[in-house]
Amino acid sequence: MPRLRLDLDRETFEALGAQAIAQRRTAVWQAEVLLRQALGLPFPYPLTTPADNSTPPAAEASSLG
């Protein structure tokens, strides 16, 4: 999976952390959720991705329980 590194100012980082805690997510996962929402993409991931017809990592992890 591709990775993206972002340098955040303290205010943005603290707001992200506060939202992550409130929604019981890690800061990384919360950032991914917010980015997908800002781009108009669904979250959670669909069960399969149309491009390669494979199961996204988040769907795999949720189906292990």
N, C-alpha and C positions, 0 to 999 in steps of 0.2 A: 504494500500500500504506500503511495506517495506520502511524504512528510512535508510540513510547512513550518518554518520557524518564524515566530513573530516576536519582536521586541515591543513590550507594552510599557506605557507610563504607569506610575504607581496607582493613580486613580482608576484606570481601566482594569488593572490587575486585581485590585481590591474589590471592584464591582463584580468582576467575573467570579472571584472566589466567594463572595457573598451569595451570588445566584447559585453557584454550584452547591454550596452548603444547603441552601433553602430547598433545592430540588434533589438533594441527595445524590449528586454526581461528582466525579472528579473534575478538577478545573479543566483538564484536557478534554474530557467528554463534553462538558458544558460548552467549551469553545467550539467544538465540532457541531453541537446542536445549534448554537446561535448562528454559526456560519451557514449551515445548511438551510436554516429558516430564512436568513437574509437573502439567500440565493433562490428562494422559492422551491427548495427541494424537500421531500418528505422526511420526517424523522418520527419514529424509528425507520431504519432502512426497510425498503420493500424486501420480501422474502427472497427474491432473485433480482439480479441486476440485468437489464435488457441487453447491455453491450456484450457480456460474456456468459450470461445465463448461469452464473455461479452464486453461491450463497455468501452474502457479505459477512465479515467477521462478527459484527454485533448480533446478527441473527443466529449464527452458529453458537455463540456463547450463551444466548438465552435458551437455546433448545437443549443444552446439556443437562439441565436440572431435572 
